């Protein structure tokens, strides 16, 4: 199982990751609010502005202070190490 660092020492399983999206669009903000309402939101931004939103296969939504481009690079590195 490969993990990627999403900032501030927080890690997620790359195998359980469904998508990474920018946090600025209205549909993503609605997705985050819906996850917050149902108790499935995990804020890993440590008080910083959330730049990306990770959706997991368990329907959990994770906020990260790293940009989606940075996370994409980490995913490519994790795939290359397999």
C-alpha positions in Angstrom: 0.0 0.0 0.0 1.5 3.3 -1.1 0.9 6.5 0.9 1.4 10.1 -0.3 2.2 13.1 2.0 -0.5 15.7 1.6 1.2 18.2 3.8 1.9 18.8 7.5 2.8 15.2 8.0 -0.6 13.9 6.9 -0.7 10.9 4.6 -3.4 9.2 2.5 -3.5 5.9 0.7 -2.9 6.5 -3.1 -4.8 3.2 -3.8 -8.0 4.6 -2.1 -7.9 8.0 -3.8 -10.7 8.6 -6.4 -9.9 12.1 -7.5 -8.1 15.3 -6.6 -9.8 18.6 -7.4 -9.1 22.3 -6.9 -11.0 23.8 -4.0 -12.2 27.0 -5.8 -15.2 25.9 -7.9 -18.8 26.1 -6.6 -19.5 22.3 -7.1 -16.5 21.3 -5.1 -17.4 23.8 -2.3 -20.9 22.2 -2.2 -19.2 18.7 -2.1 -17.1 19.9 0.9 -20.2 21.3 2.7 -22.1 18.1 2.1 -19.3 16.1 3.5 -19.1 18.4 6.5 -22.8 18.0 7.2 -22.6 14.2 7.1 -19.4 14.0 9.2 -17.2 12.7 6.4 -14.9 15.8 6.1 -11.2 15.5 7.2 -9.4 18.9 7.2 -5.6 18.3 6.8 -4.8 21.9 5.9 -3.7 22.8 9.5 -5.5 26.1 9.4 -4.1 27.1 6.0 -6.2 27.9 2.9 -7.4 24.7 1.3 -6.0 24.4 -2.2 -7.2 20.9 -3.1 -9.9 18.5 -2.2 -9.3 14.7 -2.2 -12.2 12.3 -2.6 -11.7 8.8 -1.3 -13.4 5.6 -2.2 -15.0 5.5 1.3 -16.8 8.8 0.4 -14.6 10.8 2.8 -13.5 14.2 1.6 -10.1 15.5 2.6 -8.9 19.1 2.5 -5.2 19.8 1.8 -3.1 22.9 1.7 -1.1 21.5 -1.2 -2.2 22.4 -4.7 -3.6 19.7 -7.0 -0.5 19.9 -9.2 1.7 19.2 -6.3 -0.4 16.2 -5.3 -0.4 15.0 -8.9 3.4 15.0 -8.8 3.5 13.1 -5.6 1.1 10.5 -7.1 3.4 10.1 -10.2 6.4 9.6 -7.9 4.5 7.0 -5.9 3.5 5.1 -9.1 7.1 5.2 -10.2 8.3 3.6 -7.0 6.1 0.6 -7.3 
